[in-house]
Structure formats: C-alpha cells, structure tokens
Amino acid sequence: MRIAIVHYWFVGMRGGEKVIEALCRLYPDADIFTHVYRPGAVSPEIKKHRITTSFIGRLPRPEKFYKSYLPLMPMALENLDLRGYDLIISSESGPSKGIIPPAEAMHICYCHSPMRYVWNMYQDYRERSGWFTRMMMPPIMHYIRNWDAISASRVHHFVANSKTVARRLQTYYRRDSQVIFPPVDTGAFELAPRSELADYYLMVGELVAYKRPDLAVQAFNQTGRKLVIIGSGEMLGKIREMAGPTISVLGSQPFAVLREHYARCKALVFPGEEDFGIVPVEAMASGRPVIAYGRGGATETVIADRTGIFFEEQSVQAIIEAIERLDRMDIDPAAIAAHAHGFGQHVFADRMKAFVDRCLSEGRGTDLPPAVSDGIAGPGRPALLSPDARSAGENGYLLS
C-alpha cells in the first residue's frame, strides 16, 4: 500500500509537526507533501521521508513569506500529483486537505483546527492587521472560505484533535469526526522532589495575541508574585516592556531548561483558548497543576480541582482569583502525572492506527460507528480518569 502524508508547512517543530512525526513512525514508507520545507527545522524522523513541495516552495523566500502566499495554496494543493497512492492522510490547520485524491484512494484528515484566520478567529486576525491587509482580507478570505468548505467533501473521514475542534468541523463543514488527542511525549518529563520546588509560576508558549500573555503579565505585576515566561513570538518585545520586577521573560529555551522549569514551578498559567493545548499536558506530566481559561482544549485535559483550576473569563481579576483558589487546592503530583500519561505518544499511535485500519477495512463511507476512546477530561470531573479506563461507548463518538 502506498501512503502519502500531506502537511501545510515545515518551518518548525510545533504540535502539528509532532503529529506528523508520530505518523512517520506509524508509516515509515510514507511520502510527504507540503507547501514549504526547511530541512533544519524538522526532526530526523521526518527527514527520513521523501518530501515534495508544492510550487509555493519555489516562490521567493517561501520560508519567510509563506503566509502571504495563502491565496495561492488552494491551486498549489490541487496541482500535487498523488496518482498511485492508496491512503492519503492530511494534517489540517493551514490548507492541506484540499488535495485532489485519486478516485480509488482513501483520504483521512487529521484536523488540528479549520483554518483559524478564515473561520473562528477571522475578525481577531483582521482587527490586528495593517490597513492594506484589512482592506484585502474580505474578498480573499471569502474565496478561501468557499474553497475550504467545498474541499472538505474530498475527505472521506475526519479525525479531530479535540471535542472543541470536532464542534468546529460540524459548524463549518457539517462533518462528523472521531476525536483522537495528539501525541504528547509525557515520558520526557519528571517530577521534582518536594524540596526542589520553587515559588514561581510558569507560562510557556508562543507569545501571540490570541494566547493572551498580556493578561498573565498584568495579573502578576499587580500581585507581585513571581512569573517565569518561556517562549518567543511577535509579542516578545511588548511582554518584556510590560514585565515588572517579579517577572522573568526568558524567550526561547532549550528543552532541558523547559523541563526543569516545568518540574519546579508552583503551577502553569494558561490564559489563552487553544484547540487542544500540549503545554498543559506537559506541565501535568511534570506533576504540576494548571491554571487555565475554561474554554477550548484545556477543558478536555485538565480536571477541575484535581489537576488544575479554571477561570471563566479572560480578565486580570479572574486570573488572580484562580491563583488564590489554587493555594487552597490539595495537590497530588503523582496523581496529576498519572493522569497526563493517558495522553502519551503510545495512546495516539494505538488509536490512530486502529481508526485508519477500520476506515480501510470498511470502505470510504463517511458514517463509521464510534470505536476509539477520546479520553475526555473536563471541568467538574469527580475523579482522575485515564483514557484507557473509559468505555468506547461513553467516549468514542461521532458528533452529529
């Protein structure tokens, strides 16, 4: 069986690329197709595979300007030659699912989210853009939105990385999906001895507007508590200007530094709404609780009052109140870490392989019965539950 994996672009190793890495281990002979490929930005596992770029990769400075080439990407995807492939797995967040599959091939899309700048976050992106981009976005995004919705019909089966994304697939494409959480390398993190725990809080991730790092900085400036920030992004300079004397902005750091800070912090602060959110799972794998905004993927991985605390509005005061509530929480680091291991790489591999095999055996219809547990955790869960302990009848589902 010939297998093709289609990913939007390879310019770094973030959550989407970690999924591709896991798929490469599942299907070591698969070929990879993408718009832009920077060899130095991906793992050795991905570089083992034959990688073909669309014509976007031959345009001027694609590694820097790839987002500006978005209007050309539908045409670029449709020009990829996928003749001869039996199975195509697309990884969607930027445009990748819009390929034209051979009539006899199976097309499965693992969706991190329908394109945010086209759908659920369109107004946010437009609001933060310059005047020329704001003027051009309505006609361009109208065209891309229509193409994106139509191209969803070229997918035989959707896999969503969370219930949050599954709901978006229903809203924008009117398509059912199976929830399979993305792989997290939970085994790479360790618990620190109680004697080595520090008195700082931690925020990790790309510093961009929708993740709301500004709220965390304001909250910790106001309370005088210690906060360490690890990550870079377009807001790095602004966050450094905002940070008071109790806030350390470290920028990007090696994994060893990140792992140490995860293990020693009082808690992770997670003020944004994410599709899934790997960072909270990494913190929990280190035995540390999470203070998270109660929307999006965090509600599916963090258990309220057991592995973390939720706040219900994105405001400085709500974060401060959540920090104070955490001080009264009974923390069991070992139990928090045990919960996080239910989102490990082996769990993703087993469930993704099982789902693909079922799709191949049952044909290209779009109404497969649920079978793969999603391991949902959310606010108000009464006990720590690992995904393996939950029944397929309760958690393996298709939204309809």
Secondary structure, DSSP 8 states (H G I E B T S, - for coil): --EEEEES-BSS-SHHHHHHHHHHHH-TT-EEEES-B-GGGS-HHHHTS-EEE-GGGGSSSHHHHGGGGGGGHHHHHHT---TT-SEEEEEESSS-TT----TTSEEEEEES-S-TTTTTTHHHHHHTS-HHHHHHHHHHHHHHHHHHHHHGGG-SEEEESSHHHHHHHHHHH----EE----B-GGG-----GGG--SEEEEES---GGG-HHHHHHHHHHH--EEEEE--STTHHHHHHH--TTEEEEES--HHHHHHHHHHSS-EEE-S--SS-HHHHHHHHTT--EEEESSTTHHHH--BTTTEEEESSSSHHHHHHHHHHHHTS---HHHHHHHHGGGBHHHHHHHHHHHHHHHHHH-S-S-----S------TT-SS---GGGS-HHHH--B--
